[in-house]
Amino acid sequence: MKLYNSATRKKEEFVPIDPQLVKMYTCGPTVYHFAHIGNLRSYIMEDILEKYLRYIGYNVKRVMNITDVGHLTSDADEGEDKMLKGAKRENKSVMDIAKFYTDAFFADCAKLNIKTPDVVEPATNCIDEYIKIISTLIDKGYAYLAGGNVYFDTSKLERYYIFNDFNAEDLDVGVREGVEEDTNKRNKNDFVLWFTKSKFEDQALKWDSPWGVGYPGWHIECSGISIKHLGENLDIHCGGIDNAFPHHTNEIAQSESYLGHKWCNYWMHVLHLNTTSGKMSKSKGEFLTVSLLEEKGYDPLAYRLFCLQSHYRKSLVFSWENLDNAQGTYNKLIGKIAALKPGTAPVDEEAYNALRSKFTAALDNDLNTSLAVTAIYDVLKYQTNDETKLYAIADFDKVLSLDLIAKSEAKREELKRHAVSGGEFTVIAEDGTHDPEIESLLKARAEAKKAKNFPEADRIRDELKASGIEVTDIPGGAKWKRI
């Protein structure tokens, strides 16, 4: 298996530190509002990675944080705490806000078949871990106190920028337009590890520390939680591309300075979901949520399929037309699988192994989910029995998690209910849809053939063909599809 490593900017063979256990960390949500579907794209792809690692035989321990304190509205350690902002907006306590939106996040994940990580840790649970790391960084000369806050000193590092080749001045976060420079910093890219003083004094959550009553900076949370649950070495760290700088850059700086050695071997970053007007963002008020998709009649798993049809390292453009196409593709795929007939024939192991090799080859190549979905169509076209096809689809869907078997079984039952019978005659739509007009015409055609009125049967068939309907006679009935 090869993964693109953002830290080295190349595909590398995945070799875990411990073959018995892959340690995986995922940056979790800041629970001050609903997750939009752009956020959830990252979690879908991370879910695929975890499930595929398990599929090919690894044990995986996946840890995710919940940011319920300390994430400021600017990555430059400036501005209002997002959690406090949410509490003010809804006139609730910060903890009430955190509970409500944490529950909402996992409800959305469930609708998208995203597995809950093995460990989910709120940032507020690990204050002692942050204090221990910060104290060590001060003792080792990597951190300093200024203006009541504790800062990480980036000048102590041989290399600070990990994920890019830009000029340092282009990436200075303390001097962006509209951001007031923090004069307590020795260097423009130093960042806060612990706040006791900030531009606002109504911070809702504070704790005692050796440096005064305060709260942790955002970046220290992931380092503390990861080290607490996964130890000093990490195989894979995941997140959206917007986390690469400064969040993941700062995680590496503080973690490796604290530990004294390399911390994480592979970094996976998922690119943005964009709208036609640019990056999807809560700050722009673009709240395209899973619930909104459902209200408009879309199956959340059609959105999952939409994401899988593109590579995670490519920006994906969302539009309602694109989602319509994904929903149509999903419905047709379910219809094709529903047309398979479960039976008692044994699984053809040779055919299954040939099909599985295509599926694993796709995901072994840096999680090429588009080709992995294509492997499902390869199954449908393969010359083997339906039992083998259903077995292979169920097996591949352990990773894709599109509910292909359950949805197709439901569709098969629906087809039975809606089948139009003329004696032993049954009409089946290839995509699983129900069209009374077409079914009535096909029933009339069957009756004409039974009466040996072949000119009338041919006329009906030609009429359907002119309307873009292709008819295939099957034992006991007819199957149709749009062309």
Protein Blocks (a to p, Z undefined) as FASTA:
>chain_A
ZZddfklopacddddfblmbccddddddddfbccdfklmmmmmmmmmmmmmmmmnopacd
ddddddfehiafbfnlgajdfklmmmmmnopafklmmmmmmmmmmmmmmmnopacdfbdc
dfklmmmmmmmmmmmmmmnopacceehiacddfklpfblblmbcbdfklmomklgghiac
dfkbmbfkbccfbdfbdfbfkbfbdcddfkbpcdddfklmmmmmmmmmnojbdfbdcddf
klmpmklmmmmmmmmmmnopafbfbdcdddddddfkbccdfklopacdfklmmmnopafk
lmmmmmmmpcfkbccdddfklmmmmmmmmmmmmmmmmmpccdfbdcdfklmmmmmmmmmm
mmmngpiaklmmmmmmmmmmpccdfklmmmmmmmmmmmnonolmmmmmmmmmmmmmmpcc
ehjaccddfklpacfklmmmmmmmmmmmmnopaklmmmmmmmmmmnopacdddehiacdd
dZZ
